[in-house]
């Protein structure tokens, strides 16, 4: 005679689903503290200005008339690229590297957020640029770079280099400096809460970004441009999203300069 074994209740239990990963939010766990602050940002700004001065000395006296296109390209690209490189170097020497200190972790969700905010920001920027031009006139509403290349033909290679820099590379460098290094310095301060630290970093980086272009008549317009870019950094808590939003915002101006430089269209 066989006796039935008692059934194990655990064997009949429905297995619990695996827990889902939490959605990414702006309120990420704090990164390891680094040993750099506003002094690092001021150093990078000094490098930016010194690099611009060095380039002007390097090219020498170009004589009367418009600047040669090689000077425009060097003066536009090199200072910002050098300054961004110094910012990254600081995170290695005095911190935990750019991924941790500048929040350079790559996530596709941040790219999508950057695209959304960038497109919305582009609409507001276009409207603001139109109104600002009507208010101050075409000459005062033009950016410094646009003024340098306005009504001038470029070689195809020079035009493509300028387009790629303005659209893709320039935003990366500027975001590393302002919403990477400056943002990280602001967050290092002792705030009442992490949320207040992020809000302060957003406000400070937005204002400094607009003022650092040294175009007083366009500062208000630059603030409009900077707000949606900074909001992506605030919402995602990471830098790649704001880089994408910045690149979206720069696409149309970069394309305008490209087509004008090639003589395809006149704007």
C-alpha positions in Angstrom: 0.0 0.0 0.0 1.4 3.3 -1.1 1.0 6.5 0.8 0.7 9.8 -1.1 3.2 12.4 -0.3 1.8 15.8 0.8 2.1 18.4 -2.0 4.4 21.3 -1.6 2.3 24.5 -1.8 5.3 26.3 -3.2 5.2 24.0 -6.3 1.7 25.2 -7.2 2.4 28.8 -6.6 2.5 31.0 -9.7 6.1 32.4 -10.1 6.3 36.1 -9.4 7.3 38.3 -12.4 10.8 39.7 -12.4 10.8 43.2 -11.1 11.1 45.9 -13.8 13.9 48.3 -13.8 12.8 51.7 -12.5 12.3 54.4 -15.1 15.0 57.0 -15.4 14.3 60.2 -13.7 16.2 63.4 -13.0 16.6 62.4 -9.3 19.4 60.0 -9.8 21.6 58.8 -7.0 24.4 61.3 -6.4 27.6 60.7 -8.3 30.8 60.3 -6.2 32.0 63.7 -5.1 34.8 65.2 -7.2 37.6 67.6 -6.1 36.8 70.4 -8.5 34.4 73.3 -8.4 33.9 76.8 -9.8 37.7 77.2 -10.0 37.8 74.5 -12.7 35.1 76.2 -14.7 36.9 79.6 -14.4 40.1 77.9 -15.6 38.3 76.5 -18.6 36.8 79.9 -19.5 40.3 81.4 -19.2 41.6 78.7 -21.6 38.8 79.5 -24.0 39.7 83.2 -24.1 43.4 82.5 -24.2 43.0 80.1 -27.0 41.0 82.6 -29.0 43.7 85.2 -28.4 46.4 82.7 -29.4 44.7 81.8 -32.7 44.5 85.5 -33.6 48.2 85.9 -32.9 49.0 82.7 -34.8 47.3 83.8 -38.0 49.0 87.3 -37.8 47.9 90.4 -39.6 45.5 89.5 -42.3 45.3 93.0 -43.7 42.1 95.0 -44.5 38.9 93.4 -45.6 37.1 90.3 -44.4 39.0 87.6 -42.5 40.3 84.7 -44.5 38.0 81.7 -44.2 40.8 79.6 -42.6 41.0 82.2 -39.8 37.2 82.1 -39.4 37.2 78.3 -39.1 40.2 78.2 -36.7 38.8 81.0 -34.6 35.4 79.4 -34.4 36.4 75.8 -33.7 39.7 75.6 -31.9 39.1 77.6 -28.7 35.9 75.8 -27.8 37.4 72.4 -28.6 40.5 73.1 -26.5 38.4 74.4 -23.6 36.2 71.3 -23.7 39.3 69.1 -23.8 40.6 70.8 -20.7 37.3 70.3 -18.9 37.4 66.6 -19.6 41.0 66.4 -18.5 40.1 68.1 -15.2 37.6 65.3 -14.4 40.4 62.7 -14.8 42.9 64.7 -12.7 40.6 66.0 -10.0 37.6 63.7 -10.2 36.2 60.4 -11.3 36.3 60.8 -15.1 33.8 62.5 -17.4 31.2 59.7 -17.3 30.7 60.1 -13.6 31.5 63.8 -13.1 29.8 65.2 -16.2 27.0 62.6 -16.3 28.0 61.4 -19.7 26.2 58.1 -19.5 24.6 57.2 -22.8 20.9 56.1 -22.8 18.5 56.0 -25.7 15.7 57.3 -23.6 17.8 60.5 -23.1 18.2 60.8 -26.8 14.5 60.7 -27.4 13.9 63.3 -24.6 16.5 65.5 -26.2 14.9 65.2 -29.6 11.5 66.2 -28.1 12.7 69.1 -26.2 15.0 70.2 -29.0 12.1 70.2 -31.5 9.9 72.2 -29.2 12.7 74.5 -28.4 13.4 75.0 -32.1 9.8 76.2 -32.6 10.1 78.7 -29.8 13.6 79.8 -30.9 12.4 80.4 -34.5 9.5 82.5 -33.2 11.7 84.4 -30.8 14.3 85.0 -33.5 11.7 86.4 -35.8 10.3 88.7 -33.2 13.8 89.7 -32.1 14.8 90.6 -35.6 11.7 92.7 -36.1 12.6 94.5 -32.8 16.3 95.2 -33.3 16.8 94.8 -37.0 18.6 92.2 -39.1 22.1 93.6 -38.5 21.8 93.4 -34.7 20.0 90.0 -34.6 22.7 88.2 -36.6 25.0 85.9 -34.6 28.8 86.6 -34.7 29.5 83.5 -36.8 26.8 84.3 -39.3 28.1 87.9 -39.6 31.6 86.5 -40.4 30.4 84.3 -43.3 27.5 86.3 -44.5 27.4 86.7 -48.3 30.8 84.9 -48.6 31.5 81.8 -50.7 33.4 78.9 -49.2 35.0 75.8 -50.7 32.9 72.7 -50.3 35.3 71.3 -47.8 35.3 74.5 -45.6 31.5 74.7 -45.8 31.1 71.1 -44.7 33.6 71.5 -41.9 31.7 74.5 -40.6 28.4 72.8 -40.9 29.5 69.7 -39.0 31.1 71.8 -36.3 28.0 74.1 -35.8 25.6 71.2 -35.9 27.3 68.4 -34.1 30.7 69.1 -32.6 30.2 72.6 -31.2 27.1 71.6 -29.1 29.1 68.7 -27.6 31.9 71.0 -26.5 29.6 73.7 -25.2 27.5 71.2 -23.2 30.6 69.7 -21.6 31.7 73.2 -20.5 28.3 74.7 -19.3 25.9 71.9 -18.5 28.7 69.5 -17.6 31.5 71.3 -15.7 29.6 74.4 -14.6 26.5 72.3 -13.7 28.7 69.9 -11.7 30.3 72.8 -9.8 27.0 74.3 -8.9 25.7 70.9 -7.6 28.7 70.5 -5.4 27.5 73.4 -3.2 25.7 72.6 0.0 22.0 73.1 -0.9 18.9 72.3 1.2 18.2 69.4 -1.0 19.5 67.7 -4.2 16.5 69.2 -6.0 17.4 72.7 -5.1 21.0 72.0 -6.3 19.7 70.9 -9.7 17.4 73.9 -10.0 20.3 76.3 -9.1 22.6 74.5 -11.6 19.9 74.9 -14.3 19.4 78.6 -13.7 23.1 79.4 -13.4 24.2 77.4 -16.4 21.4 78.9 -18.5 22.4 82.5 -17.6 26.2 81.9 -18.0 25.7 80.1 -21.3 23.8 83.1 -22.7 26.2 85.7 -21.4 29.4 83.8 -22.4 28.7 84.3 -26.1 29.6 87.9 -25.6 26.8 89.1 -27.9 24.9 91.6 -25.6 22.2 92.4 -28.2 21.4 88.6 -28.5 21.6 87.7 -24.9 17.8 87.6 -24.4 17.4 85.4 -27.5 20.2 83.1 -26.3 18.3 82.7 -23.0 15.3 81.5 -25.0 17.6 79.0 -26.8 19.2 77.8 -23.6 16.1 77.1 -21.5 14.9 73.9 -23.3 18.4 72.6 -23.6 18.9 73.1 -19.8 15.5 71.5 -19.1 16.6 68.3 -20.8 19.7 68.2 -18.4 17.4 68.8 -15.5 14.8 66.2 -16.4 17.1 63.4 -17.4 19.9 64.1 -15.0 22.5 63.4 -17.6 24.4 65.3 -20.4 23.7 63.4 -23.6 20.1 64.5 -23.8 21.0 68.2 -23.6 23.7 67.6 -26.3 21.0 66.2 -28.6 18.6 69.1 -27.9 21.5 71.6 -28.6 22.3 69.8 -31.8 18.6 69.9 -32.9 18.5 73.7 -32.2 21.7 74.3 -34.2 20.7 72.3 -37.2 18.7 74.9 -39.1 21.2 77.8 -38.5 24.1 75.5 -39.5 22.2 74.4 -42.7 21.4 78.1 -43.5 25.2 78.9 -43.3 26.1 75.9 -45.4 23.7 76.7 -48.2 24.6 80.3 -48.2 28.4 79.5 -48.2 27.9 77.2 -51.2 25.8 79.7 -53.1 22.9 77.4 -53.2 20.6 79.8 -51.5 20.7 83.4 -50.3 19.3 84.2 -46.9 
